[in-house]
Amino acid sequence: MIRSGFLQRYTDFGTKHFSDNYTKYSLQSLTKAEELELRKGHNAISRICDSSGVDVYNATRGGELEVYPRVDLQQTLRS
């Protein structure tokens, strides 16, 4: 079970992202070098968070990012 006040502030399931600067990327739109850097960045974040005792979860629908354990955001918020 995950409870986070921060998370709950940003769970508007409408079409607006919580950041006005958000750009949606897909792996198909990235070069191989950009994809590698993105994956390396997430692996580094995962290692840093793990060593600091911070849990990070992937609550996206679909996608290919498998660095973090997947959770169902709707189910998590109901818990």
Short mmCIF file of the C-alpha atoms (twelve columns), coordinates in Angstrom:
data_MODEL
# 
_entry.id   MODEL 
# 
loop_
_atom_site.group_PDB 
_atom_site.id 
_atom_site.type_symbol 
_atom_site.label_atom_id 
_atom_site.label_alt_id 
_atom_site.label_comp_id 
_atom_site.label_asym_id 
_atom_site.label_seq_id 
_atom_site.Cartn_x 
_atom_site.Cartn_y 
_atom_site.Cartn_z 
_atom_site.pdbx_PDB_model_num 
ATOM 1  C CA . MET A 1  0.000  0.000  0.000   1 
ATOM 2  C CA . ILE A 2  1.331  3.444  -0.954  1 
ATOM 3  C CA . ARG A 3  0.168  6.630  0.693   1 
ATOM 4  C CA . SER A 4  1.572  9.983  -0.291  1 
ATOM 5  C CA . GLY A 5  0.156  13.474 0.051   1 
ATOM 6  C CA . PHE A 6  2.427  14.556 -2.788  1 
ATOM 7  C CA . LEU A 7  1.036  11.863 -5.059  1 
ATOM 8  C CA . GLN A 8  -2.555 12.734 -4.272  1 
ATOM 9  C CA . ARG A 9  -2.054 16.364 -5.294  1 
ATOM 10 C CA . TYR A 10 -1.067 15.249 -8.805  1 
ATOM 11 C CA . THR A 11 -3.634 12.624 -9.584  1 
ATOM 12 C CA . ASP A 12 -5.989 14.554 -11.835 1 
ATOM 13 C CA . PHE A 13 -6.785 11.885 -14.406 1 
ATOM 14 C CA . GLY A 14 -7.780 14.483 -16.992 1 
ATOM 15 C CA . THR A 15 -5.724 15.382 -20.029 1 
ATOM 16 C CA . LYS A 16 -3.470 18.002 -18.408 1 
ATOM 17 C CA . HIS A 17 -0.089 16.894 -17.136 1 
ATOM 18 C CA . PHE A 18 1.075  18.328 -13.807 1 
ATOM 19 C CA . SER A 19 3.891  20.174 -15.567 1 
ATOM 20 C CA . ASP A 20 3.333  22.748 -18.305 1 
ATOM 21 C CA . ASN A 21 6.779  21.820 -19.686 1 
ATOM 22 C CA . TYR A 22 5.968  18.113 -20.126 1 
ATOM 23 C CA . THR A 23 6.779  16.607 -23.508 1 
ATOM 24 C CA . LYS A 24 5.512  13.117 -24.251 1 
ATOM 25 C CA . TYR A 25 8.198  10.872 -25.666 1 
ATOM 26 C CA . SER A 26 8.065  7.377  -27.000 1 
ATOM 27 C CA . LEU A 27 11.034 5.111  -27.425 1 
ATOM 28 C CA . GLN A 28 10.360 5.129  -31.156 1 
ATOM 29 C CA . SER A 29 10.951 8.909  -31.273 1 
ATOM 30 C CA . LEU A 30 14.335 8.679  -29.536 1 
ATOM 31 C CA . THR A 31 17.676 7.872  -31.048 1 
ATOM 32 C CA . LYS A 32 19.408 4.788  -29.649 1 
ATOM 33 C CA . ALA A 33 21.840 7.067  -27.795 1 
ATOM 34 C CA . GLU A 34 18.967 9.055  -26.239 1 
ATOM 35 C CA . GLU A 35 17.186 5.845  -25.255 1 
ATOM 36 C CA . LEU A 36 20.368 4.522  -23.627 1 
ATOM 37 C CA . GLU A 37 20.851 7.770  -21.670 1 
ATOM 38 C CA . LEU A 38 17.219 7.688  -20.529 1 
ATOM 39 C CA . ARG A 39 17.543 4.103  -19.309 1 
ATOM 40 C CA . LYS A 40 20.885 4.852  -17.619 1 
ATOM 41 C CA . GLY A 41 19.282 7.807  -15.843 1 
ATOM 42 C CA . HIS A 42 16.401 5.703  -14.523 1 
ATOM 43 C CA . ASN A 43 18.815 2.980  -13.405 1 
ATOM 44 C CA . ALA A 44 20.850 5.591  -11.506 1 
ATOM 45 C CA . ILE A 45 17.692 7.000  -9.898  1 
ATOM 46 C CA . SER A 46 16.656 3.496  -8.891  1 
ATOM 47 C CA . ARG A 47 20.053 2.747  -7.295  1 
ATOM 48 C CA . ILE A 48 20.132 6.069  -5.418  1 
ATOM 49 C CA . CYS A 49 16.586 5.662  -4.135  1 
ATOM 50 C CA . ASP A 50 17.185 2.028  -3.136  1 
ATOM 51 C CA . SER A 51 20.298 2.961  -1.178  1 
ATOM 52 C CA . SER A 52 18.384 5.795  0.520   1 
ATOM 53 C CA . GLY A 53 15.394 3.637  1.440   1 
ATOM 54 C CA . VAL A 54 13.058 5.446  -0.963  1 
ATOM 55 C CA . ASP A 55 10.521 3.318  -2.836  1 
ATOM 56 C CA . VAL A 56 9.821  4.293  -6.446  1 
ATOM 57 C CA . TYR A 57 6.998  2.705  -8.443  1 
ATOM 58 C CA . ASN A 58 5.881  2.780  -12.065 1 
ATOM 59 C CA . ALA A 59 2.196  3.669  -12.183 1 
ATOM 60 C CA . THR A 60 2.023  4.373  -15.913 1 
ATOM 61 C CA . ARG A 61 -0.287 2.539  -18.241 1 
ATOM 62 C CA . GLY A 62 1.704  0.552  -20.733 1 
ATOM 63 C CA . GLY A 63 5.134  1.700  -21.706 1 
ATOM 64 C CA . GLU A 64 8.460  -0.063 -21.636 1 
ATOM 65 C CA . LEU A 65 10.071 1.308  -18.468 1 
ATOM 66 C CA . GLU A 66 10.574 -1.733 -16.263 1 
ATOM 67 C CA . VAL A 67 13.190 -0.356 -13.859 1 
ATOM 68 C CA . TYR A 68 10.630 0.179  -11.083 1 
ATOM 69 C CA . PRO A 69 7.976  -2.221 -9.791  1 
ATOM 70 C CA . ARG A 70 4.613  -1.626 -11.442 1 
ATOM 71 C CA . VAL A 71 1.549  -0.605 -9.446  1 
ATOM 72 C CA . ASP A 72 -1.991 0.247  -10.451 1 
ATOM 73 C CA . LEU A 73 -2.431 3.916  -9.527  1 
ATOM 74 C CA . GLN A 74 -6.217 3.710  -9.266  1 
ATOM 75 C CA . GLN A 75 -5.953 0.701  -6.931  1 
ATOM 76 C CA . THR A 76 -3.207 2.355  -4.908  1 
ATOM 77 C CA . LEU A 77 -5.281 5.494  -4.323  1 
ATOM 78 C CA . ARG A 78 -8.244 3.415  -3.142  1 
ATOM 79 C CA . SER A 79 -6.076 1.640  -0.532  1 
# 
